[in-house]
Structure formats: C-alpha cells, structure tokens
Amino acid sequence: MHYDLLIRGGTCVTPWGTEGIDLGVRAGRIADLGVPIGATADTVIDAVGLHVLPGLIDSHVHLRDPGDPAVETIETGTRAAILGGIATLFDMPNTVPPIADTERLTWKRGYVAGRSWCDIGLYVAGAKTNIDRLAALEREPGVCAVKVFAGSSTAALMIEDDAHLERAMRAGHRRMAFHSEDEFRLQARKPLFARGQPYRTHMEWRDEECAFLGTQRLMALARRTGRATHILHVSTAEELEYLRDFRDVATVEVLVNHLTQVAPDCYDTLGGLAVMNPPIRGERHRAAAWAAVRNGTVDTIGSDHAPHARAAKEQPWPDCPAGLTGVQTLVPVMLDHVAAGRLSLARLVDLMAAGPARVYGLLGKGRISVGYDADFTLVDLKARRTIEDSWIASPCGWTPFAGLRVTGWPVATVVRGRSVMRDDEVLGDPVGRLARFSG
C-alpha cells in the first residue's frame, strides 16, 4: 500500500477522540486513518511525541493586500500563518481599494494564486452602495462571508443605521459577519476625550456600552429578518451573557487578545501596541470570555491580525491606528492556555478547526476524517519557547506578545498533503488556493 504522505507515530485529535494512529494521504486528501506497518510513501513525517491536529484555521485576518506592502502582503501574511501552524485563513475585505464588487473580487481570486502559502477564504465587504449585489457576491467562489462594519470603519464601508443594516440582512441567506459597535455612541463620546491622553483612554471611549448597544441592535434585526449572524470579536461580559439567548440566529467569535491580555496593564506595558477595536478590557470581561469558552457560547477563536508599521503604533492616542499582529502567534498562545488548563486540546480544535468550518460552511476541512483535505497542524505540547519580535514574518516586525514564555508550539504545517513548514522553516513554494464553501 503506497501513499503520497504518511504521518507516523503521532497522537491524532479526531472528532471522536484522541488516538495514536498513522495517517495516509493521497491526492491531497486523507485516505486512511490507520495504515499497515509495511505501507510506503513518497514522504514520511515522524510524529512521535507530537499531537496531530486538523489544520487549524484563523477565520479573522487582515492581510492588507492590496494596500501597503511595507506592512503586509498575502505572501508575507500567509508565510506568517504557516509558521504559526495555521493551514487556512479568511482574509478581510477592508483593503485599499476594498473587496466590495465583482471586479475586485475576481482580481483578488487570481492574485492569490502563487502567492498564498496556505488556503484562503475571502470576505466581501457590505456597504450601503452594494447592498443590492450582496446576495450574488456571497455566492462567488472562495467567499467565506459578507463582512459588515456596523461601527469603526471608513465611511465608504460602514453600515451604521438600522434601515440599511436590515436591507443588508435581507440580501442573501448565508451567515453574515459583523463588527459590532454602536457608531452613534462612538461619535457622541469622541469630543469627551483629548488628543494625547493615555492609551488606556481607548477603552474608555469605546466602552462596554458601545459594544453592547451594537450587539443588541444587531440581534433585534437578526430576529426580525431571520438572518444568521456571526458576531466578531465579542469583548464584554454583557454581550456574552446576552448572546446566550440568541443562539438560533447568532454565533460568537472571541479573540485571543481578549482571552490573554487585560487592561489597564496592557496599555501601561505596551502603549499603542495594545490598541485594537474593540479594546482590550478589564479582568471581569476576560473572565467572562473564558466562562463563555467553557460553556460553549463561543464558536470560534481568531487573531484579528491587523498589522501596522511600528512607527504608526508609537504615535500618541488617538493618532495610533487600531490593530495588532496575531496570525503567527495565535496557535502558540492558545496552546499555552491548554498547558495552563484553561481549555482542553479538543476544545481548542473545536474552536479553531471544526468551529470555523461549521460557522462558515467551509467544505472538506476542519476535522481529521477520511476524504477531508489533508491539512494538519503538528504541535509539541511540551515545547517551551519565548515569542520574540525576530520570529515574526510580517514586514512590520512586531508582536504584542513579545517576551511571552509559552508551553506548546507548532512544529509542522501540512496543507492538502504538502509539508509547508517544519521546525520554523518554510518549505517549497506557495501552494495555497481558494477554500470552498457551501452556498
């Protein structure tokens, strides 16, 4: 029996449990779980002492391409992803220009080929000017979802009022992803704060009520229209408690930053490198996020990777742009949480593989099962490493987790049967292609 790839000796996290089995791969898909001792392969990966996870997914990434190549590109961002153990990512549409029409979407699909190191799904932006085309855009190949900025975006992409939000929700039927903050409260409170105030002012301006109001409004509209929604980067205890009663229309994302960092300490330590939207908040909200992970309220965990040049982040508040690097550090930080006992390895796989596949209708990925894409993230749960800026592949060259000592590390990434990373080394050429979604 011959395979293209054999992974031998690893402990595999399957949908039905953790098993010590060998995996056989042919033509980019999982052919067998458990293979004969005498089986041969073109390539063999020795996974003794390692855990083999389904290829992990970061469903919230801003690759900034088209935009500023000095900050990030598809090539550099996906290289960072595979170095961090990510086999698939979903790229946000608020680029320059944005991905909001058929022409730009067609261009980006072609642009991905030969540049992406991992498989990639594309968001399309919902805007007031393209609502009538959203139903068609969401069914385009490679599209994971329509993304709507209900607050905190450029005016060209933002849909902040209920009338237009309802129209957008009625345009199409696939699950729609939302940045949920109340733009009216944001603008009303902005004059209360002065330029040059401490970085922690960011969380005071974009306060808990701003996030909660936005989510309340979206849930009312979701119930009225029956539209399935995915609320991105939920950051408050109030939202997480409230969303428990809307599971018929809503799924929930929490970011690794809101599970890991806490205010006001992060602003005092990191300055502008802690500024993101929604803000990192206090311990009460971090504890609520972990409770929501444990009770099943949270469906996915992402990085919201959104790099900026270090010089821009070092500007005083509010001139420092919001957004942090994260696609490369997501897996190591979450593995450290596993080591600390905050969640199980199976729950991590649920949140970062099966969960994104279920929420977005991703086909052929998210689990180790025969017939699925041969995407794997191999991790050493005992490895101890320190995250350093020098490891970061994004051109901006920084991470808010620099200096963090973690237990658990991704040691190999396999995309459709091709080894693209092993022991911090990127292998071969970019093999990424567009992910497939049910429509």
N, C-alpha and C positions, 0 to 999 in steps of 0.2 A: 504494500500500500504506500503510495507516494503522494506527498503534499508539496505545495509551494512553500509553506511555512509550518513549522512545528514549534509550539511553546511547551517545553517540558519542565516538569518538576515544580510548577507554581501552585499556589493556593488561589483558586478562582472564585470570585464572588458572582454567583449566578442568581437568577430570580428566585430560586427555591432554596438557596443556602450557600454555604461556603464549602467547597470541595477541593481536594487535592487531585486534579485531573489534568491530563495533557490535552492540548487543543491542536486540531489540524485545520489548516486553511488552504482553500483552493479558489483561484479566480477572484480573490479579494473578499471572499465570504467565509464564514465559519462552516467547515464541512463536517467536523466530528468533535464531540466532547468525549474524550477518552479514545485513545488510539493504541494500536498494538505496539508492543515493545520494539518489534523489528521494523516499524514503519520508517521510511526515509523522507527527506525533504530537501529542497534546494537551499533553504535557510533554516537553522535551528537556533532558537533562543533558549538558553539555560536560565530558567526562572526559579531555581532552587533558592529558598529563603525569601522569595518575593511574593506579593499578592498581585494577582492579575485581575484588574477591574475592567468592565466595559469602557471603551474610550470615553473619557469624561468630556463634558460639554459646558462651555461658558456661553450662556444664552444672552449675555448683555455686554457687548463690546463696541467701542467707538474706535475704528481703525483710521479715521481722519483722512480717508483716501476716496475721492480727490480732496485735497486740502493743502497741508503743509508737510512735505516730505522730511523736513528737518525735525519734525515732531514724531510722525508715524506714517507708515505706508502699509498696504496689505502684506507686502513681503516681510517687512520687519515685525509687524504685529503678529502675523501668524507664525513667524520664527520664534517669537517670544512665547506664543501659545504652546507650541510643541515642546519647547524647553521646559515649560511648566507642566507638562503632562496633559494638555488639552488636545483632543483629537478633532473636535468640531467646535466652531464658534458661530454666533449670529451677530452680524455687523449692523450697527445703527445707521439711519439714513441722513442724519443732520451734518452732511458733508458740504463742501463748497465746490460746485453747486450741490444742492440736496438731491437725494434719490426720491423723486416725487412724481415722475411721469414715465411713460413707456420708453421714451428715448434714452433717458439717463439710466433706467434700469437695464435696458438692452446693452448699453455701453458697458455697464459695470459687470454684467454677466460675462461678457467677452474679456474684460480686463482681468478678471480673477484668474483665468486660465494661465498656467505657467508662472503665476506669482504667489499663489497661496500654498503654504506648507501643510495646512490641514483643510478639511472640508469646511464649507462655509454656507450659511444661510443669510439671506439679505432681507432686512426690514425695508418697507417703503413708508415714506412719511405721509401722514394725513395732514392736510392743510385746508383752510377754508376755500381755497381756489381749486382743489382737485376732488372734492367730496363726491361729485358725480362719477368719478372714474375709479374710486376706491374698490368697488366690487370686482372690477376687471383686474386691477393691479394686484389684488391679493391672491389671484389665481395664477399669476405668472410663474413660470418655472423658477425654482430657487428661492421664492419668497416665503419667509417664515411667518410674517405677520405684518399688519399695518401698525405703525407706531404713532401715537398721538401725544403731543406735548400739550397738556392742559394747563401748564404753567412752566415758567423758567425756560424760555427758548427765544429764538429770534421771532420777530413778529410775523415773518413770512410763513413759519411752520406752526405757530401756536394756534390752538383752538381752545379758547378760554371760556366762551359763553355757552350756556345750556342749549340754546337753539341750534347752533352749529354742531355741538357735540352730539345732540340727538340725531341730527341728519347724518353725521358720520357713522354712528352706531347702526343706523338703519341701512347703510350702504354696504352690503355684503353679509357674510354669515360666519366667517372664520373668527377665531378668538382674536380680539384686538388688544394691543398692549398700550398701557398708559403711564406717562409720567404724571403723578397726581400731586399737584399743589394748587392752591387757590390763588390765581393770578391777581384777583381784585384785592385780596388781603395783602399780598406781597407789595403791590403798588401803593396801597394806602399807608402801609407801615414804613415804606422806604424813607420818607422825609424825617422820620424819628431818629435816624442814625446818621452819623457824620463820617466823612472820609477820614481814614487814619485811625479809627478806633481799633481796639484789639481784635485779632482774628476770631475770637470766640463770639464776637458780635454777629457773625454769620448765622449761628444757630439761634440767636435771639431774634433776628429779623425774620428768618424762615422758621418760625416757631412751630410747635406741635399743632396749634390750632390751624395753621396754614395747611399742613398736610392732612389733618383730619377733615377739614371742610372740603378739600378737594376730593377725598375718597367718599365722603358722604354723598356729594353731588353725583359722582360717577356711579355709585351703587343705585341711587334713585333712578338714574337714566338707564342703567343696565336692566333693572327690573321692569321698567316701562317698555323697553324695546325688546327684551329677551335676548340681548346680545351678550355672548360670553366675553368676559374681560380678563385681562391679566394685569394686576396692579404691580408695577415695578417698584423696586427699592422701598418697600414699606419700612418706615423708620420709627414709628411711635407705638407705644403700648395701647393707646386709644384705638388706633386703626386696627391693630391685630385683634383686639377684643371684638371690635365692631364687625370685622370681616368674617368672623365665625358664623354669623347669621346670614351670609350671602354666598355660601358655597355652591349654590345652584347656578350662580352667574359669574362667580369670581374665583380665580386662582391667584396665588400670592408669591411674590419674589422678595427675598431678603438678601442684602449684600453682605459679603464677608467683612467689610469695614464696620457695619453696624453690629456684627456679632463679636468683633475683636477689639475695636478701639472705643474709647469712652471720653466724653467731654466733661469738664473743660481741659483735662490733662493733655489731650491730643493737640489742642491749639497752642497750649503753652510750650509743648515739646517740639512740634512740627511746624508751627506757624502756618503759612499758606499751603504747605504740603498736606494739611488736614482739611482744606476747604473743598467741599463737594456738595452736590444737591441730590436729594435732601441732605441736610447736615448730619454729621456725627453728633449724637446726643448723649445725655447722661446715663448713668448706670441703670436707672429704672427702666429705660427703654431697651438697653442691651439685655437685661434680664428677661424682659417680655419677649424679645426676639428669640432667645434660647427656649423659653417656655413654648413658644409657637412652633419651633422646630421639633420639640419633643412631643407635642400633642397633635401634630400633623397638619396644622394650619398652613405651614409653609410648604409650597410645592417645588420651588426651585431656589437655588443659591447662585448668584452671579458675581462678577467683579465690577461691572460698570467701568471697565477700563476706558479712561478718557484722558490721554496724556496731554500735557502742555510743556513748553520749554521751562526749565528750572528758573530762568530769569523772570519769566512771566509770573510764576508761582511765588516768587520772592517779593513781588510788589505789595505795598500795603493794602489792607482791606478798604474798599471792596474792589480795588483795581485788579487784584489777583484773580484769575479765572478759576471757576469751579471745575473740578475734575481731577482724578488720580489715576496713576497706572495701577494695573491689577491682574491682567490676564496671565502673567507669568508667575505670580505669587499666590494665586487663588488656591491651587492644589496643596502646596506646602503648608500654607496657613491652616487650611481645613484639616489636613492630616494631623497637624499639631493639636487641633481641637479633639480629634479622635484619640490621640495619645493621652490627652488630659481627661478623657472620659466624658466629654460634653455631648458626644453623639457616637453612635456605632459606625463602623465601616460600612455596614449595609445601609444605614440611613444616609451616609454621605453619597453612596452610589444612587440611592433613590432620588436625592436632591439634585445631583449633578449628571445623571445619565437617564434613568427611567423617567424622572420628573419632567425635564425639558422635552423629551420625546413625546410624552403624553400631552402636555400642555399645548405644544405647537403642532402636533400631528406629524412629527418627524418620522420618516419611514426607514426601516432597516437598521436603526441604531438605538442605543440606549440599554442593551442587555446582551449578555453572553448566551446566545441561543443559536442552534443550527439554522443556517440560512441568513442570519443577520450579517451586516458588514463586519469584517474582521478588524474592528477598531478596539485597541486595548491601551490601557494605561497601567504600566507595571510600576509598583511602588514598593519601597523598602520601609516598612513601618518602624524599624528600629534605627534608621539612619539619623544622625544628629548633624544639622547644618545650621549655619548662620546666613540669613538672607543679606546680601550685600548689593550696593548700587552697581558694582562692577559686573555682576551677573546679568543685569538687565539688558535685554537685546533691543528694546525700543530706543530710538535715537536720543530721546530726552534724557535717558541715563539715570533715572532716579526712581525710588520706590518709597512709599510712606512706611514700609515695613523694614527698612534698612536697619541692620543690627539685631533683628529679632531672631532669637535662637529657637529652632523648631525641631520637633521629633517627627520623622516621617518625610519621605522625599520621593518625587517621581524619578525613576531611573531609566524608563524607556517609554516611547510613544509609538504606537503602530496605527497607521491609517490605511484601511482596506488592504491589510496584509503586507504593507510596506513599512519597514522599520525606518522612521524618520528622525528619531532621537534615541541615543543610548549614552548614558553616563555623561550628560551635559554636552554631548557632541551632536550637531545636526548632520544627518546623513543624506547623501544623494542629492536629488533635485526636487523642487516643489512638486508635490503630487496631488495637491488639494483640488477638489472640484465642488460644484454646487450640490448642496444637500437636497434631498427630495422630501416633499411634504404632501400630505393628503389635502385635497382641496374641495 
